[in-house]
Amino acid sequence: MIRLVMRWRLATGITGMIAGVGLCAAAAAATPDSANAVVNIYRAELADGSVRFASQRLDPGYVLYLPGERVAATSDRTRAGTSAAQAVLEPDVLRLAHRHGVDSVLVLAVIEVESRFRAQALSPKGAFGPMQLMPDTARRYGIAERAGPVQNIDAGIRYLKDLLARHEGNEALALASYNAGSGAVLRHGQRIPPYRETLLYVAAVLARAQVIRNLGQP
């Protein structure tokens, strides 16, 4: 995953790419002692007219395209405000991820970015629970809208597994679908939609996953 390459077609029709070497400034800069890390996305236009996007400034041709949001570095001891919540849910995450054959580190990263492990999290758009499932998605996976956190995690992992299968294991596209919907990814030619929220979401989750790995996989 460290060298994961994420490709998408921009609305202008130009082919773009996120090069995940080191997976974001957050992954490159974050250490167990760092309090925060910033996920930035950089843009470079090549001589052939193609556009590349990277999560680091790979060479002088890359300029800052999307300033990142500050994200707390991952640590069992230092994740401010979430360590207790994670301690409660993590055993279920690991158990269910193993049951469904999904990378537990990716699931932990999704949950942290989505809800910071808050069991009762509710978004203005109606997404709920640790994995912030929309009501239609929850019903599709057989759980009630206000199901408990373990059921929410189970359904979210199954949903993520299906997205990974749909995109042949491409984590970036699966995460883009999780955030923006499979329809948005399809409309953009099976590429990450060029939405600021989705670009930052994909980068943030992959950066978080890399930091978790750097600190020792659960």
N, C-alpha and C positions, 0 to 999 in steps of 0.2 A: 504493500500500500504506500510505502514511502515514495516510490517512483510512479505513483498512479498518475496517468494522463487523462484529463477530462476534456472532451471535445464537444462543442456545440455550434450551431449556426445562428448568427446574430440576425436580428430583424432585417438588416440591410442586405442579407444574403452572403455576407463575408463569413468565411469559416474561421472560428476562433478556437482557442485551446487554453485550458488551465493546465499548466505543468506543475504537478505536485511534488517537485523535488524538495524533500524536506518538509513538505506539506504546510505551507503557510508560514508567515513570519512568526506566528504564535508557536508553531511546533519547533521552528529553528531556534527561537530565542528563549522559550520557556524552559525552566529547570525546576526541580523540586523546591528551590528557594525563591523563585520569582512569584511575586504577588499577583501580577497581571500580565497578560499578553495581548497583543493587538493583531487582529487578522486583517491584513490589507490585500487588495487585489491590484496587480499592475498590468499595464497594457503596452504592447509593442507592435508596431506596424513594420512588416518585413518588405524586402525589395520586390517580392512577387505579388504584393498587395494583400497577402494574408495577414490576419491579425492574431496575435497570441496573447493570452492572458495567463499570468502566473501569480502564485501566492508569495513569491519573493521577487526582488529586483535582480533578475538573473544576470543582466548585463546593463550597460549604460543606456541601451535603447528602450528599456522598460521605464515607464513613468507611472506614477500613482493614478489609478483609475477609480477605485472605490476605497475610500478610507475605511479602515476596519473599526469594528466596535470592540471595546475593551472587554475581555473575557477573563474571569479569574482562572488562574492556573490550577490544574487538577492535583489534589493530594488528599489522601485519607485524613490527614491531620489539619490541612490548611484551607480546605474549601470552605470559605466563610459562609455561614448560614445554611449550608447544605449537608455537612458531614453527618449530622444526626439523622436526617431524612434518608441519606444514602445508606447509612448503616442498617436502617430498617428494611429497605427495599432491595439492596444489592443481592442478598442470598436468593431471593426469588428471581431476580434478573438472571443470575448465573444459572440457576436451575432450569428456567424456561428457555433461555438461549441455547443451552446444551440440548434440551429436549427437542427443540425445533431445528437444530443444526445451523444456528446463526451466530456469527462472531459476537461474543459477549461484550468485547471492548466497543464495538460499533454501537451496540444497543445502549450501553452505559453513556456513550457520548451523545447519542440521540436524546436520551432522557434528560441529561444535564442541560443541553441546549434548549430543549423543548420546555422543561418545567422545573429544572433544578431539583428534581426528585420530590416535588410537592405533590402529595397524593391527591389533593383536592383542587389542583390547579384548574382554572377555567378561563379561557381566552374570550375576548370580546366577540369573536366570531363563533363561539360555541364549542371549540375544541376543549376536551376535558381530560383530566387524569394525568399521570406521569408522562404518557406518550402522546398526549394532546390529540386524541382521536376525535374526528368530527362524528356527529351522531350517525350519519349514513354509513360511515366506515365501521363504526362500532356494531351497528345492526348487521352489516354484511358478514361480520365475524362472530355473530351470535351472542353479543353481550348487550346489556341494557345501557342506556346513555349514562346512567349514574352508577354503573358497576364499580365494585371496589378496585383498589389499585392493582392487585394481583391479576384480576381478570383483564384490566386495562392493559397491563404489560403483556400478558399472554396474547391478546388480540393484536396489539401493536407489533409484537415480534412476528406473528404470523403474517401480518400485512407487509412488514419489511421483507420477510422471506419471499413473499410472492413478488414484490417489486424487484428484488435482487434476481430472482429467476427470470422475470420478464426482460431484464436488461443484461442477462447472461453474466451476472456477477459484478457488473460495473457499479461500484458503490456510489460514485458521483451521480449517475443517472437515477439510481434508486432513491438517493436522498433528495434529488431535485423533484422526483415524482412525489415523494413523501411530503415535501413542502408545498409545491405548486400544483400537484395533481398530475396524473399520468396523461391527461388530455393536453396539458400545456407542453409537456415534453414531446408528445406526438406531433402537436401543431408546429413545433420548432425542429422537425426533422430528426427526432430522437437525439436531440441535443439539449443541454441545460438551457432553459429559457433565460433570456438576458434581463431578468428582473433583479433589481438590487437586493431585495430581500432574499431571493433564492440563491443568488451568487454568494452572499454573505453566509447564508445558512449552510450551504454545502461546505464552504471553506471552514466555517466554525466547527462543524461536526467532525470533519476529517482532522482538523488541527487538534481538537479535544481528544480524539481517538489516539493520535500520535503521542500526545502528552501522557495519556494513560499508559501506553505501551512503554514509554521512556521510564515511567515510574515503576513498572513491573505489572505485567498483565495479571488481572484477577484470576 
